[in-house]
Amino acid sequence: MFFSQKKPKGKELSADEKWMNEIISGARVVVENTIAGVKRCRIVKDVFRNTKDGFSDLAMEVACGLHNLRMDSRHPLAPTISLIQMLS
């Protein structure tokens, strides 16, 4: 696991360290937004009281599937638009 580099006291970070921090923070934003999207399903963020084996995993899989479906359905022309932009 990668963590961002902290600035030493009285010194500055090198250009490489700043660049790596930008990459890590960009990935962190994507991951946090995805987790927030999955947690739209209340069953995932509340206490799950069903004690049967595998049900909590199933609830998370369903929530992730719904999130993926929501993301795929959000911009149905996005792949076509990005292809057109690349070609022009």
C-alpha positions as CSV (number, residue, x, y, z in Angstrom):
1,M,0.0,0.0,0.0
2,F,1.3,3.4,-0.9
3,F,1.0,6.5,1.3
4,S,1.6,10.0,0.4
5,Q,5.0,11.5,1.5
6,K,4.8,14.0,4.3
7,K,6.8,17.2,4.0
8,P,9.8,17.2,6.4
9,K,9.9,20.0,9.0
10,G,11.7,23.0,7.6
11,K,12.2,21.4,4.1
12,E,10.3,21.0,0.9
13,L,9.3,17.9,-1.0
14,S,11.2,17.0,-4.2
15,A,9.5,17.2,-7.5
16,D,9.3,13.4,-7.7
17,E,7.7,13.2,-4.3
18,K,5.1,15.9,-5.2
19,W,4.3,14.1,-8.4
20,M,3.8,10.8,-6.6
21,N,1.5,12.5,-4.0
22,E,-0.6,13.9,-6.9
23,I,-1.0,10.4,-8.3
24,I,-1.9,8.9,-5.0
25,S,-4.4,11.6,-4.2
26,G,-6.0,11.2,-7.6
27,A,-6.5,7.5,-7.0
28,R,-7.7,8.1,-3.5
29,V,-10.5,10.4,-4.8
30,V,-11.7,7.8,-7.3
31,V,-11.7,5.1,-4.6
32,E,-13.5,7.3,-2.0
33,N,-16.2,8.3,-4.6
34,T,-16.7,4.6,-5.5
35,I,-17.1,3.6,-1.9
36,A,-19.6,6.5,-1.4
37,G,-21.6,5.3,-4.4
38,V,-21.8,1.8,-3.1
39,K,-22.9,3.1,0.3
40,R,-26.0,4.6,-1.3
41,C,-27.5,1.2,-0.6
42,R,-28.6,1.5,3.0
43,I,-28.0,-2.2,3.6
44,V,-24.3,-1.6,3.2
45,K,-23.8,1.3,5.5
46,D,-26.2,0.3,8.3
47,V,-25.6,-2.5,10.8
48,F,-26.4,-5.8,9.0
49,R,-28.3,-7.9,11.5
50,N,-28.8,-11.0,9.3
51,T,-26.6,-13.7,10.8
52,K,-26.8,-16.3,8.0
53,D,-23.5,-17.2,6.4
54,G,-22.7,-15.4,3.2
55,F,-25.6,-12.9,3.4
56,S,-23.4,-9.9,4.2
57,D,-21.1,-10.7,1.3
58,L,-24.1,-11.1,-1.0
59,A,-25.5,-7.7,0.1
60,M,-22.1,-6.1,-0.7
61,E,-22.0,-7.8,-4.1
62,V,-25.5,-6.6,-4.9
63,A,-24.6,-3.1,-3.8
64,C,-21.5,-3.1,-6.0
65,G,-23.4,-4.5,-8.9
66,L,-26.0,-1.7,-8.6
67,H,-23.3,0.9,-8.4
68,N,-21.7,-0.5,-11.6
69,L,-25.0,-0.6,-13.3
70,R,-25.6,3.0,-12.3
71,M,-22.2,4.1,-13.6
72,D,-22.7,2.2,-16.9
73,S,-26.2,3.7,-17.4
74,R,-25.2,7.2,-16.4
75,H,-23.6,8.2,-19.7
76,P,-24.7,5.8,-22.4
77,L,-22.9,7.7,-25.2
78,A,-19.7,8.4,-23.2
79,P,-17.5,5.7,-25.0
80,T,-18.8,7.0,-28.4
81,I,-18.1,10.6,-27.5
82,S,-14.6,9.9,-26.3
83,L,-13.8,7.9,-29.4
84,I,-15.1,10.8,-31.6
85,Q,-13.0,13.3,-29.6
86,M,-9.9,11.1,-30.0
87,L,-10.4,10.9,-33.8
88,S,-10.9,14.6,-34.4
